[in-house]
Amino acid sequence: MIMPTRMPWITAVALVLTACGSPASHSESSMNPWPSLLGAPARFVTSDNFDLWPCFSPDGARVLFSRRAEDGWELLLVSVNGGSPRKLARSPLPVAATRANWSKQDLIAFTGTSSANASGIWIIKSDGSSPRELHLSGLSNQMFYPSWFPDGEQLAAMDAQDFVIKRIDLRKGTVVTLTDNRQVFTGMPSVSPDGKSIIFAGQKNTGQHYDQSNNQIWLMDEAGVSHA
């Protein structure tokens, strides 16, 4: 199932950040920039709502996420220090906005789902202006999980019609299929910081129907596709 539904037992989901200290001495923690989160203090950034798919702004000062609204999902921004979230878009979007990804060039890509359950890749500026859907040959109406390449001109995204990863070149206006669904069904992709690899959730195609609850992590690079 691609779009999650609100379960009866879910009353609220909160975005949580873990606070990591800055040791003054060269301790084990200072040598490891990502210490264990077990036992570390955490703080709520949002609460009392159904919030999903958070991502950081390029400078790390804000968090962009999707919040369940009456008519679907909308994108909101909140400081990493908490506070009152604000809507990203200057005007209401005509689609439910989910699965956002923020480029270093300060553009935001997200999945936009219409009332007819057609899903496309949308681009919006970080100030909430100029939202637009990508209409390119090679994109189906079931596109999800955009992930930016470091150049800010290309995206990887999942095409849920064929369960493949596609590479979208915004400058050239081209779409290239990167995976073979005869070998592997793909889920959510994420492009590496250097743009040389894509990690994604997926499963080997053995003739079964795609079931994302059975996904494993796969790696795609110059050498091809393999289990991570």
Phi and psi in degrees as GROMACS dihedral restraints (atoms count N, CA, C in turn):
[ dihedral_restraints ]
;  ai    aj    ak    al  type     phi  dphi    fc
    3     4     5     6     1   -86.3    20    10
    4     5     6     7     1   -49.6    20    10
    6     7     8     9     1   -93.3    20    10
    7     8     9    10     1   120.5    20    10
    9    10    11    12     1   -71.4    20    10
   10    11    12    13     1   149.2    20    10
   12    13    14    15     1  -109.1    20    10
   13    14    15    16     1   157.1    20    10
   15    16    17    18     1   -78.1    20    10
   16    17    18    19     1   119.5    20    10
   18    19    20    21     1   -78.1    20    10
   19    20    21    22     1   151.9    20    10
   21    22    23    24     1   -58.3    20    10
   22    23    24    25     1   -31.4    20    10
   24    25    26    27     1   -85.3    20    10
   25    26    27    28     1    -3.4    20    10
   27    28    29    30     1   -90.5    20    10
   28    29    30    31     1   119.5    20    10
   30    31    32    33     1  -107.2    20    10
   31    32    33    34     1   -29.8    20    10
   33    34    35    36     1  -162.7    20    10
   34    35    36    37     1   147.6    20    10
   36    37    38    39     1  -129.2    20    10
   37    38    39    40     1   132.4    20    10
   39    40    41    42     1  -115.7    20    10
   40    41    42    43     1   142.6    20    10
   42    43    44    45     1   -80.3    20    10
   43    44    45    46     1   134.1    20    10
   45    46    47    48     1  -125.4    20    10
   46    47    48    49     1   134.8    20    10
   48    49    50    51     1  -111.4    20    10
   49    50    51    52     1   143.1    20    10
   51    52    53    54     1   -99.1    20    10
   52    53    54    55     1   131.1    20    10
   54    55    56    57     1   -86.7    20    10
   55    56    57    58     1   122.2    20    10
   57    58    59    60     1  -111.4    20    10
   58    59    60    61     1   128.7    20    10
   60    61    62    63     1   -75.4    20    10
   61    62    63    64     1   175.5    20    10
   63    64    65    66     1  -121.5    20    10
   64    65    66    67     1    89.3    20    10
   66    67    68    69     1   -58.8    20    10
   67    68    69    70     1   141.1    20    10
   69    70    71    72     1   -81.2    20    10
   70    71    72    73     1   -26.0    20    10
   72    73    74    75     1  -106.4    20    10
   73    74    75    76     1   169.1    20    10
   75    76    77    78     1   -83.3    20    10
   76    77    78    79     1    67.1    20    10
   78    79    80    81     1   -84.1    20    10
   79    80    81    82     1   178.9    20    10
   81    82    83    84     1   -58.0    20    10
   82    83    84    85     1   -38.1    20    10
   84    85    86    87     1   -65.4    20    10
   85    86    87    88     1   -38.7    20    10
   87    88    89    90     1   -71.4    20    10
   88    89    90    91     1   -28.0    20    10
   90    91    92    93     1   -78.7    20    10
   91    92    93    94     1   -22.6    20    10
   93    94    95    96     1  -106.6    20    10
   94    95    96    97     1   104.8    20    10
   96    97    98    99     1   -67.0    20    10
   97    98    99   100     1   -13.6    20    10
   99   100   101   102     1  -125.6    20    10
  100   101   102   103     1    74.3    20    10
  102   103   104   105     1   -64.9    20    10
  103   104   105   106     1   163.6    20    10
  105   106   107   108     1   -58.0    20    10
  106   107   108   109     1   139.3    20    10
  108   109   110   111     1   -84.8    20    10
  109   110   111   112     1    -7.5    20    10
  111   112   113   114     1   -65.9    20    10
  112   113   114   115     1   124.0    20    10
  114   115   116   117     1    81.9    20    10
  115   116   117   118     1    -6.2    20    10
  117   118   119   120     1   -75.1    20    10
  118   119   120   121     1   147.1    20    10
  120   121   122   123     1   -66.9    20    10
  121   122   123   124     1   143.3    20    10
  123   124   125   126     1  -127.2    20    10
  124   125   126   127     1   153.9    20    10
  126   127   128   129     1  -134.4    20    10
  127   128   129   130     1   148.5    20    10
  129   130   131   132     1   -79.3    20    10
  130   131   132   133     1   133.3    20    10
  132   133   134   135     1   -97.0    20    10
  133   134   135   136     1   -38.6    20    10
  135   136   137   138     1  -134.0    20    10
  136   137   138   139     1   163.2    20    10
  138   139   140   141     1  -158.9    20    10
  139   140   141   142     1   167.1    20    10
  141   142   143   144     1    62.0    20    10
  142   143   144   145     1    27.6    20    10
  144   145   146   147     1  -146.7    20    10
  145   146   147   148     1   172.9    20    10
  147   148   149   150     1  -101.3    20    10
  148   149   150   151     1    95.6    20    10
  150   151   152   153     1  -116.8    20    10
  151   152   153   154     1   135.5    20    10
  153   154   155   156     1  -142.6    20    10
  154   155   156   157     1   170.4    20    10
  156   157   158   159     1    54.0    20    10
  157   158   159   160     1    57.4    20    10
  159   160   161   162     1   -76.9    20    10
  160   161   162   163     1   150.6    20    10
  162   163   164   165     1  -149.2    20    10
  163   164   165   166     1   152.3    20    10
  165   166   167   168     1   -80.8    20    10
  166   167   168   169     1   151.9    20    10
  168   169   170   171     1   -71.4    20    10
  169   170   171   172     1   160.8    20    10
  171   172   173   174     1   -56.1    20    10
  172   173   174   175     1   -32.3    20    10
  174   175   176   177     1   -88.8    20    10
  175   176   177   178     1    -1.6    20    10
  177   178   179   180     1    75.5    20    10
  178   179   180   181     1     6.1    20    10
  180   181   182   183     1   -88.3    20    10
  181   182   183   184     1   -19.0    20    10
  183   184   185   186     1  -131.9    20    10
  184   185   186   187     1   160.8    20    10
  186   187   188   189     1  -121.7    20    10
  187   188   189   190     1   129.6    20    10
  189   190   191   192     1  -104.1    20    10
  190   191   192   193     1   136.1    20    10
  192   193   194   195     1  -153.2    20    10
  193   194   195   196     1   169.8    20    10
  195   196   197   198     1  -104.7    20    10
  196   197   198   199     1   136.8    20    10
  198   199   200   201     1  -120.1    20    10
  199   200   201   202     1   136.4    20    10
  201   202   203   204     1   -67.5    20    10
  202   203   204   205     1   126.3    20    10
  204   205   206   207     1  -120.7    20    10
  205   206   207   208     1   174.1    20    10
  207   208   209   210     1   -58.0    20    10
  208   209   210   211     1   -39.7    20    10
  210   211   212   213     1   -99.4    20    10
  211   212   213   214     1     9.3    20    10
  213   214   215   216     1   146.5    20    10
  214   215   216   217     1  -126.4    20    10
  216   217   218   219     1  -133.0    20    10
  217   218   219   220     1   144.0    20    10
  219   220   221   222     1  -132.1    20    10
  220   221   222   223     1   154.3    20    10
  222   223   224   225     1   -88.7    20    10
  223   224   225   226     1   132.6    20    10
  225   226   227   228     1  -128.4    20    10
  226   227   228   229     1   155.3    20    10
  228   229   230   231     1  -118.4    20    10
  229   230   231   232     1   142.1    20    10
  231   232   233   234     1  -146.0    20    10
  232   233   234   235     1   148.6    20    10
  234   235   236   237     1   -67.9    20    10
  235   236   237   238     1   150.1    20    10
  237   238   239   240     1   -64.8    20    10
  238   239   240   241     1   -17.2    20    10
  240   241   242   243     1   -87.0    20    10
  241   242   243   244     1     2.4    20    10
  243   244   245   246     1    91.5    20    10
  244   245   246   247     1  -165.1    20    10
  246   247   248   249     1   112.5    20    10
  247   248   249   250     1  -166.6    20    10
  249   250   251   252     1   -87.9    20    10
  250   251   252   253     1   120.5    20    10
  252   253   254   255     1   -65.8    20    10
  253   254   255   256     1   153.6    20    10
  255   256   257   258     1  -127.8    20    10
  256   257   258   259     1   152.6    20    10
  258   259   260   261     1   -69.2    20    10
  259   260   261   262     1   140.1    20    10
  261   262   263   264     1   -74.7    20    10
  262   263   264   265     1   -52.7    20    10
  264   265   266   267     1   -69.4    20    10
  265   266   267   268     1   137.5    20    10
  267   268   269   270     1   -68.8    20    10
  268   269   270   271     1   -34.0    20    10
  270   271   272   273     1  -125.9    20    10
  271   272   273   274     1   152.6    20    10
  273   274   275   276     1   -55.9    20    10
  274   275   276   277     1   135.5    20    10
  276   277   278   279     1   -81.9    20    10
  277   278   279   280     1   149.5    20    10
  279   280   281   282     1   -81.6    20    10
  280   281   282   283     1     6.2    20    10
  282   283   284   285     1  -135.7    20    10
  283   284   285   286     1   161.0    20    10
  285   286   287   288     1   -77.4    20    10
  286   287   288   289     1   125.2    20    10
  288   289   290   291     1  -103.0    20    10
  289   290   291   292     1   118.4    20    10
  291   292   293   294     1  -139.7    20    10
  292   293   294   295     1   168.6    20    10
  294   295   296   297     1    55.2    20    10
  295   296   297   298     1    51.4    20    10
  297   298   299   300     1   -77.8    20    10
  298   299   300   301     1   152.9    20    10
  300   301   302   303     1  -141.8    20    10
  301   302   303   304     1   131.6    20    10
  303   304   305   306     1  -109.1    20    10
  304   305   306   307     1   123.1    20    10
  306   307   308   309     1   -84.0    20    10
  307   308   309   310     1   160.9    20    10
  309   310   311   312     1   -65.7    20    10
  310   311   312   313     1   -20.5    20    10
  312   313   314   315     1   -86.6    20    10
  313   314   315   316     1     8.0    20    10
  315   316   317   318     1    72.7    20    10
  316   317   318   319     1    30.6    20    10
  318   319   320   321     1  -110.4    20    10
  319   320   321   322     1   149.1    20    10
  321   322   323   324     1  -116.6    20    10
  322   323   324   325     1   127.6    20    10
  324   325   326   327     1  -107.9    20    10
  325   326   327   328     1   143.4    20    10
  327   328   329   330     1  -152.8    20    10
  328   329   330   331     1   165.0    20    10
  330   331   332   333     1   -86.9    20    10
  331   332   333   334     1   126.8    20    10
  333   334   335   336     1  -113.2    20    10
  334   335   336   337     1   120.1    20    10
  336   337   338   339     1  -112.0    20    10
  337   338   339   340     1   125.8    20    10
  339   340   341   342     1   -82.4    20    10
  340   341   342   343     1   173.0    20    10
  342   343   344   345     1   -65.5    20    10
  343   344   345   346     1   -18.8    20    10
  345   346   347   348     1   -91.3    20    10
  346   347   348   349     1    10.2    20    10
  348   349   350   351     1    67.0    20    10
  349   350   351   352     1    24.3    20    10
  351   352   353   354     1   -89.4    20    10
  352   353   354   355     1   131.1    20    10
  354   355   356   357     1  -119.5    20    10
  355   356   357   358     1   129.6    20    10
  357   358   359   360     1  -131.0    20    10
  358   359   360   361     1   172.2    20    10
  360   361   362   363     1   -92.7    20    10
  361   362   363   364     1   126.3    20    10
  363   364   365   366     1  -114.1    20    10
  364   365   366   367     1   151.2    20    10
  366   367   368   369     1  -122.5    20    10
  367   368   369   370     1   137.6    20    10
  369   370   371   372     1  -142.3    20    10
  370   371   372   373     1   146.6    20    10
  372   373   374   375     1   -73.0    20    10
  373   374   375   376     1   157.2    20    10
  375   376   377   378     1   -68.8    20    10
  376   377   378   379     1   -15.1    20    10
  378   379   380   381     1   -88.2    20    10
  379   380   381   382     1     6.0    20    10
  381   382   383   384     1    85.9    20    10
  382   383   384   385     1    10.4    20    10
  384   385   386   387     1  -104.8    20    10
  385   386   387   388     1   165.5    20    10
  387   388   389   390     1    56.1    20    10
  388   389   390   391     1    48.8    20    10
  390   391   392   393     1   -69.7    20    10
  391   392   393   394     1   141.2    20    10
  393   394   395   396     1  -152.4    20    10
  394   395   396   397     1   146.3    20    10
  396   397   398   399     1   -92.7    20    10
  397   398   399   400     1   144.6    20    10
  399   400   401   402     1   -82.8    20    10
  400   401   402   403     1   120.0    20    10
  402   403   404   405     1  -113.9    20    10
  403   404   405   406     1    92.9    20    10
  405   406   407   408     1  -129.9    20    10
  406   407   408   409     1   145.5    20    10
  408   409   410   411     1   -62.7    20    10
  409   410   411   412     1   129.4    20    10
  411   412   413   414     1   107.9    20    10
  412   413   414   415     1    -9.3    20    10
  414   415   416   417     1  -100.4    20    10
  415   416   417   418     1   130.1    20    10
  417   418   419   420     1   -84.7    20    10
  418   419   420   421     1  -174.6    20    10
  420   421   422   423     1   -97.1    20    10
  421   422   423   424     1    24.8    20    10
  423   424   425   426     1  -136.8    20    10
  424   425   426   427     1    61.3    20    10
  426   427   428   429     1  -103.0    20    10
  427   428   429   430     1   133.8    20    10
  429   430   431   432     1  -140.2    20    10
  430   431   432   433     1   163.2    20    10
  432   433   434   435     1    55.0    20    10
  433   434   435   436     1    60.8    20    10
  435   436   437   438     1   -67.6    20    10
  436   437   438   439     1   143.0    20    10
  438   439   440   441     1  -138.7    20    10
  439   440   441   442     1   127.1    20    10
  441   442   443   444     1   -76.3    20    10
  442   443   444   445     1   142.0    20    10
  444   445   446   447     1   -79.8    20    10
  445   446   447   448     1   158.0    20    10
  447   448   449   450     1   -62.7    20    10
  448   449   450   451     1   -21.2    20    10
  450   451   452   453     1   -75.6    20    10
  451   452   453   454     1   -11.0    20    10
  453   454   455   456     1    71.6    20    10
  454   455   456   457     1     7.4    20    10
  456   457   458   459     1  -113.9    20    10
  457   458   459   460     1    -5.3    20    10
  459   460   461   462     1  -133.7    20    10
  460   461   462   463     1   151.9    20    10
  462   463   464   465     1  -133.0    20    10
  463   464   465   466     1   147.7    20    10
  465   466   467   468     1  -104.5    20    10
  466   467   468   469     1   141.9    20    10
  468   469   470   471     1  -150.9    20    10
  469   470   471   472     1   155.1    20    10
  471   472   473   474     1   -89.2    20    10
  472   473   474   475     1   130.6    20    10
  474   475   476   477     1   -99.9    20    10
  475   476   477   478     1   104.4    20    10
  477   478   479   480     1   -77.5    20    10
  478   479   480   481     1    -4.6    20    10
  480   481   482   483     1   -72.9    20    10
  481   482   483   484     1   -40.1    20    10
  483   484   485   486     1  -116.5    20    10
  484   485   486   487     1    -1.3    20    10
  486   487   488   489     1    55.6    20    10
  487   488   489   490     1    55.5    20    10
  489   490   491   492     1  -131.3    20    10
  490   491   492   493     1   161.8    20    10
  492   493   494   495     1   -96.9    20    10
  493   494   495   496     1   131.8    20    10
  495   496   497   498     1  -119.1    20    10
  496   497   498   499     1   145.5    20    10
  498   499   500   501     1  -104.7    20    10
  499   500   501   502     1   123.5    20    10
  501   502   503   504     1  -109.0    20    10
  502   503   504   505     1   122.6    20    10
  504   505   506   507     1  -103.4    20    10
  505   506   507   508     1   107.6    20    10
  507   508   509   510     1   -69.3    20    10
  508   509   510   511     1   -35.0    20    10
  510   511   512   513     1   -70.8    20    10
  511   512   513   514     1   -43.6    20    10
  513   514   515   516     1   -85.5    20    10
  514   515   516   517     1   -20.6    20    10
  516   517   518   519     1    72.0    20    10
  517   518   519   520     1    34.7    20    10
  519   520   521   522     1  -118.0    20    10
  520   521   522   523     1   157.7    20    10
  522   523   524   525     1  -131.7    20    10
  523   524   525   526     1   128.8    20    10
  525   526   527   528     1  -125.4    20    10
  526   527   528   529     1   132.2    20    10
  528   529   530   531     1   -82.3    20    10
  529   530   531   532     1   127.0    20    10
  531   532   533   534     1   -99.8    20    10
  532   533   534   535     1   -22.1    20    10
  534   535   536   537     1  -121.0    20    10
  535   536   537   538     1   162.7    20    10
  537   538   539   540     1  -111.4    20    10
  538   539   540   541     1   113.5    20    10
  540   541   542   543     1   -71.9    20    10
  541   542   543   544     1    -7.9    20    10
  543   544   545   546     1   -73.5    20    10
  544   545   546   547     1   -18.8    20    10
  546   547   548   549     1  -106.1    20    10
  547   548   549   550     1   -42.9    20    10
  549   550   551   552     1  -146.8    20    10
  550   551   552   553     1   135.8    20    10
  552   553   554   555     1   -88.0    20    10
  553   554   555   556     1   134.5    20    10
  555   556   557   558     1  -109.2    20    10
  556   557   558   559     1   150.1    20    10
  558   559   560   561     1  -116.7    20    10
  559   560   561   562     1  -135.9    20    10
  561   562   563   564     1   -66.7    20    10
  562   563   564   565     1   127.8    20    10
  564   565   566   567     1  -100.6    20    10
  565   566   567   568     1   157.9    20    10
  567   568   569   570     1  -143.7    20    10
  568   569   570   571     1   124.7    20    10
  570   571   572   573     1   -83.5    20    10
  571   572   573   574     1   138.2    20    10
  573   574   575   576     1   -67.9    20    10
  574   575   576   577     1   157.4    20    10
  576   577   578   579     1   -58.3    20    10
  577   578   579   580     1   -29.0    20    10
  579   580   581   582     1   -91.1    20    10
  580   581   582   583     1    -2.8    20    10
  582   583   584   585     1    76.1    20    10
  583   584   585   586     1     7.0    20    10
  585   586   587   588     1   -93.2    20    10
  586   587   588   589     1   -13.5    20    10
  588   589   590   591     1  -138.5    20    10
  589   590   591   592     1   156.0    20    10
  591   592   593   594     1  -129.3    20    10
  592   593   594   595     1   126.5    20    10
  594   595   596   597     1   -99.9    20    10
  595   596   597   598     1   140.8    20    10
  597   598   599   600     1  -151.6    20    10
  598   599   600   601     1   157.5    20    10
  600   601   602   603     1   -84.3    20    10
  601   602   603   604     1   136.4    20    10
  603   604   605   606     1  -171.4    20    10
  604   605   606   607     1  -178.3    20    10
  606   607   608   609     1  -151.0    20    10
  607   608   609   610     1   146.3    20    10
  609   610   611   612     1   -63.3    20    10
  610   611   612   613     1   136.6    20    10
  612   613   614   615     1   -83.2    20    10
  613   614   615   616     1   109.6    20    10
  615   616   617   618     1  -116.2    20    10
  616   617   618   619     1    21.8    20    10
  618   619   620   621     1    96.4    20    10
  619   620   621   622     1     2.4    20    10
  621   622   623   624     1   -88.0    20    10
  622   623   624   625     1   168.3    20    10
  624   625   626   627     1   -77.3    20    10
  625   626   627   628     1   146.2    20    10
  627   628   629   630     1   -63.7    20    10
  628   629   630   631     1   132.1    20    10
  630   631   632   633     1  -138.1    20    10
  631   632   633   634     1   104.8    20    10
  633   634   635   636     1   -65.2    20    10
  634   635   636   637     1   -15.4    20    10
  636   637   638   639     1   -72.8    20    10
  637   638   639   640     1   -10.1    20    10
  639   640   641   642     1  -108.5    20    10
  640   641   642   643     1    18.0    20    10
  642   643   644   645     1   -70.9    20    10
  643   644   645   646     1   150.8    20    10
  645   646   647   648     1  -120.4    20    10
  646   647   648   649     1   173.6    20    10
  648   649   650   651     1   -94.0    20    10
  649   650   651   652     1   130.0    20    10
  651   652   653   654     1  -121.1    20    10
  652   653   654   655     1   153.3    20    10
  654   655   656   657     1  -122.1    20    10
  655   656   657   658     1   133.8    20    10
  657   658   659   660     1  -123.4    20    10
  658   659   660   661     1   125.0    20    10
  660   661   662   663     1  -145.9    20    10
  661   662   663   664     1  -160.2    20    10
  663   664   665   666     1   -60.4    20    10
  664   665   666   667     1   -24.6    20    10
  666   667   668   669     1   -83.7    20    10
  667   668   669   670     1    -6.8    20    10
  669   670   671   672     1   114.7    20    10
  670   671   672   673     1  -153.8    20    10
  672   673   674   675     1  -111.8    20    10
  673   674   675   676     1   132.4    20    10
  675   676   677   678     1  -151.5    20    10
  676   677   678   679     1   165.0    20    10
  678   679   680   681     1   -63.4    20    10
  679   680   681   682     1   139.5    20    10
